[in-house]
Amino acid sequence: MEREKLIRTVSAIFRAAGFKTARIELRGGCFDVVASRLFFLLFVKVVGNIDTVSEEQANDLKRLSKVFGASPLIVGLRTKGGELEEGVVYERFGINALRPETLYQVLLEGELPVVFAERGGFYVRINGELLRALREKHGYSINELAQLLGVSRKSLQNYERGEQAVSLDVAIRMEEIFDEAIAEPIDILRARVEADLSSEPETPLEKEIFEKLEKLGMGVVKIKRAPFNALSKEDEFTILTGIDERKTKSTVRRAEMVAEVGRVIDSESFFVLERTKTEVVSEVPLIPKESLNTVRDVDELISMIEELKKSLKQAVAKDFSRR
């Protein structure tokens, strides 16, 4: 399945499950699809081979997810070792990865996966307290159950303390012995990751804009592999911030993509350019950097963005009424 078709398939699965989606067409981007529904928000990287997701892309994906309280996800078909198994969760730089069929099972059939892949095979995490309760209820000692399962006493104790994953074949034997499901499901829709949110600007212009935003009281998180350069955050406000030397076709296309993302995640956005006239592209204001000098705080920045968007709508409505 070619990558474009795979992306369309993933988007269609989310939409069929009632999610709003936006597609990002950015070469080397850290995500391709953003999907939102009620309390769920996911940034999704779609690739044929999950091993092609770079560490830099993964780090950006984790930063985005951390800032927005979202879940990062990779959807693919294979690794360098072979095809991904349906119903199994893989991992790339700490981010869950799975097949589109598994995503379908989660979103449309309500079946969370329980099996994950690690070096050496397939594993599950079990409810250790339930395992101990079942062992005691059925009258097994640690040694007796360990022998039945073909594991060491120490391993069984680790299972009961929740300190060790269980190989798939051992987990199956457990459920056969007790006739009860004890594997913990993997909730890919609520997966949370840690991320380094420190920001290092890559250009003098980025450095200048970052410093101005920080003076307004905003935290700035640099994003390298996205249509925006940074996330500007202050309490409940998170603004997708683009930075460019001047307006180009690339700037306009990036602004259009940012507008699509903003509509799905309900976030404000704007671009700061070294040289430009103030205008709005797809509801994303483009402003010269000097305009930030007139802004005293975050509230004024938000008001400026909203006023520019409002003026665009009024101009469009006025033009339409003339026709």
C-alpha positions in Angstrom: 0.0 0.0 0.0 1.6 3.3 -1.1 2.0 5.9 1.6 -0.6 8.3 0.3 -3.2 5.6 0.2 -2.2 4.6 3.7 -2.6 8.1 5.0 -6.1 8.3 3.3 -7.0 5.0 4.9 -5.9 6.2 8.4 -7.8 9.5 8.0 -10.9 7.6 6.9 -10.8 5.3 9.9 -10.7 8.3 12.3 -13.5 10.0 10.5 -15.6 6.8 10.5 -15.1 6.8 14.3 -16.4 10.4 14.6 -13.1 12.2 14.7 -12.3 15.5 13.1 -9.1 15.2 11.1 -6.6 17.4 9.3 -4.0 16.2 6.8 -0.5 17.7 6.8 1.5 17.5 3.6 5.0 18.3 4.7 8.0 16.3 3.6 9.8 14.9 6.6 7.1 16.2 9.0 6.7 14.8 12.5 3.0 14.0 11.9 0.7 13.5 8.9 -2.7 13.5 10.5 -4.2 15.2 13.6 -7.5 13.7 14.9 -9.8 15.1 17.5 -13.0 13.9 19.2 -14.4 15.1 22.5 -11.6 14.3 25.0 -9.3 12.6 22.5 -6.6 14.3 20.6 -3.9 12.4 18.6 -1.0 13.4 16.4 -0.3 10.6 14.0 2.7 9.8 11.9 1.9 7.5 9.0 4.7 5.5 7.2 5.1 2.3 5.4 8.1 1.2 7.5 8.0 2.4 11.1 11.8 2.3 11.3 12.0 5.3 9.0 10.6 7.6 11.7 13.7 9.5 12.9 14.5 10.4 16.4 14.1 14.1 15.6 10.6 13.4 14.2 9.7 11.4 17.2 11.0 14.0 19.6 8.9 16.7 17.9 5.9 14.4 18.0 6.3 13.9 21.7 6.7 17.6 22.3 3.5 18.4 20.4 1.6 15.7 22.4 3.0 16.8 25.7 2.0 20.4 25.2 -1.5 19.6 24.0 -2.1 16.7 26.4 -2.5 14.5 23.2 -1.5 11.0 22.4 1.3 10.4 19.8 0.9 7.5 17.4 2.7 5.9 14.5 0.7 3.8 12.0 2.6 1.6 9.6 2.8 -1.7 7.9 6.2 -3.1 8.6 9.7 -2.9 10.2 13.0 -3.8 8.7 12.4 -7.2 10.3 9.1 -7.9 8.5 5.4 -7.1 8.5 3.7 -5.7 11.6 1.3 -8.2 13.2 -2.4 -7.3 13.5 -3.5 -6.7 17.1 0.1 -6.0 18.3 1.5 -2.7 19.5 5.1 -1.9 18.6 7.3 1.0 19.7 9.5 3.6 18.1 11.4 6.0 20.3 8.8 5.5 23.1 5.8 6.0 20.8 3.2 3.4 20.1 3.1 2.0 16.6 0.6 -0.3 15.0 -1.1 -1.4 11.8 -4.2 0.4 10.4 -6.2 -2.8 11.0 -5.4 -2.6 14.7 -6.4 1.1 14.7 -9.7 0.1 13.1 -10.3 -2.5 15.8 -9.6 0.1 18.5 -11.8 2.9 17.1 -14.6 1.1 15.5 -14.8 -2.3 17.3 -13.8 -1.1 20.7 -11.1 -3.8 21.1 -8.0 -2.5 22.8 -4.8 -4.5 22.0 -3.1 -6.3 24.9 0.0 -7.6 23.1 3.1 -5.6 22.5 6.3 -6.4 20.7 9.8 -6.2 22.3 13.1 -7.6 21.3 12.8 -11.3 21.7 9.0 -11.7 21.0 5.5 -10.7 22.1 4.6 -9.8 25.6 1.6 -8.6 27.7 1.4 -6.7 31.0 -0.9 -8.3 33.5 -2.8 -7.2 36.6 -0.4 -8.4 39.3 -2.9 -8.0 42.1 -5.4 -10.1 40.2 -2.8 -12.8 39.5 -1.9 -13.1 43.2 -5.6 -13.1 44.2 -6.3 -15.9 41.6 -3.3 -17.9 42.7 -4.4 -17.7 46.3 -8.1 -18.4 45.5 -7.1 -21.6 43.6 -4.7 -22.7 46.4 -1.4 -22.5 44.5 1.8 -21.6 46.2 4.4 -19.5 44.4 6.5 -22.6 43.6 3.5 -24.6 42.4 2.2 -22.0 40.0 5.7 -21.2 38.8 6.2 -24.8 37.9 2.9 -25.0 36.0 3.8 -21.9 34.0 7.4 -23.0 33.4 8.9 -19.9 34.9 11.1 -19.2 37.9 9.8 -18.3 41.3 11.4 -14.9 41.0 9.7 -14.2 37.7 6.3 -15.1 39.1 6.9 -12.8 42.1 7.9 -10.0 39.7 4.6 -10.6 37.7 2.6 -10.3 40.9 4.4 -7.0 41.8 3.8 -5.7 38.3 7.6 -5.3 37.7 8.0 -7.6 34.7 6.1 -8.1 31.4 4.9 -11.6 30.7 5.7 -13.5 27.5 2.6 -14.2 25.4 2.8 -18.0 25.7 3.1 -17.7 29.6 0.1 -15.3 29.6 -2.0 -17.7 27.6 -1.1 -20.5 30.1 -2.2 -18.3 33.0 -5.6 -17.6 31.4 -6.0 -21.3 30.6 -5.3 -22.2 34.3 -7.6 -19.6 35.8 -10.1 -19.3 32.9 -10.0 -15.5 33.4 -8.5 -12.6 31.4 -5.7 -11.0 33.3 -3.8 -9.1 30.6 -3.9 -5.3 30.8 -5.2 -3.5 27.6 -3.0 -0.9 26.0 -5.0 2.3 25.6 -3.4 3.9 22.6 -5.9 6.8 22.8 -4.8 7.9 26.2 -1.0 7.2 25.8 1.1 10.0 27.4 4.8 10.6 26.9 7.5 12.6 28.5 9.3 15.2 26.3 12.1 17.7 26.5 10.4 21.1 26.0 13.5 23.2 26.0 13.8 25.4 22.9 16.8 26.2 20.9 16.1 28.6 18.0 17.8 27.7 14.7 18.0 31.1 13.1 18.7 34.7 14.3 15.1 35.6 13.4 13.7 32.7 15.4 15.8 33.7 18.4 14.5 37.3 18.1 10.9 36.2 17.9 11.3 33.6 20.7 12.7 36.3 23.0 9.9 38.7 22.2 7.2 36.1 22.9 9.0 35.1 26.2 8.9 38.8 27.2 5.2 38.7 26.8 5.1 35.9 29.4 4.8 33.0 27.0 6.7 29.8 27.0 8.1 28.8 23.7 8.6 25.2 22.5 10.6 24.7 19.3 9.1 22.3 16.7 11.4 21.5 13.8 9.3 19.1 11.7 6.0 20.8 11.4 4.4 23.6 9.3 4.8 25.9 12.3 8.1 26.8 14.0 7.0 26.7 17.6 4.3 26.4 20.1 3.8 29.6 22.1 2.0 28.7 25.4 0.6 30.6 28.3 -1.8 28.8 30.7 -4.8 27.7 28.7 -3.5 29.4 25.5 -1.4 27.6 23.0 -0.6 29.4 19.7 0.8 27.7 16.6 3.6 30.1 15.6 5.1 30.3 12.2 8.3 32.3 11.5 9.7 33.3 8.1 11.9 35.9 6.5 9.3 36.9 3.9 6.1 35.7 2.3 6.6 33.0 -0.2 4.5 30.2 -1.8 5.9 27.9 0.9 4.8 30.4 3.6 1.3 30.5 2.2 1.1 26.7 2.0 2.4 26.3 5.6 -0.2 28.9 6.8 -3.0 26.9 5.1 -1.8 23.7 6.8 -1.6 25.5 10.2 -5.1 26.7 9.7 -6.4 23.2 9.1 -4.6 22.0 12.2 -5.9 24.9 14.3 -9.5 24.1 13.3 -9.2 20.5 14.5 -7.4 21.2 17.8 -9.2 24.6 18.4 -6.0 26.6 18.7 -5.0 30.1 17.6 -2.2 30.6 15.1 -0.2 33.4 13.5 3.0 33.9 11.4 5.7 36.5 12.1 7.7 37.6 9.1 10.8 39.8 8.9 9.2 41.8 6.1 5.6 41.7 5.1 2.4 43.7 5.1 -0.2 42.6 7.6 -2.7 40.2 6.1 -4.6 37.0 6.7 -4.1 33.7 4.9 -6.7 31.0 5.5 -7.6 32.7 8.8 -3.9 32.8 9.9 -2.6 36.3 10.3 0.7 37.2 8.8 2.3 40.1 10.7 5.7 41.9 10.5 7.9 41.3 13.5 7.7 45.0 14.4 4.0 44.5 15.3 5.1 42.5 18.3 6.7 45.6 19.7 3.3 47.2 20.1 1.9 44.2 22.1 2.3 44.4 25.9 1.0 41.0 27.0 -0.6 37.7 25.9 -4.2 39.1 26.0 -3.2 41.9 23.6 -1.6 39.3 21.3 -4.8 37.1 21.3 -6.9 40.2 20.7 -4.7 41.3 17.7 -5.0 37.8 16.1 -8.8 37.8 16.6 -9.2 41.3 15.3 -7.3 40.5 12.2 -9.4 37.4 11.5 -12.5 39.4 12.2 -11.5 42.1 9.7 -10.9 39.4 7.1 -14.4 37.9 7.5 -15.9 41.4 7.3 -14.0 42.1 4.1 -15.1 38.8 2.6 -18.7 39.4 3.6 -18.6 42.9 2.1 -17.1 41.7 -1.1 -19.8 39.0 -1.4 -22.6 41.5 -0.8 -21.4 43.5 -3.7 -21.8 40.6 -6.2 
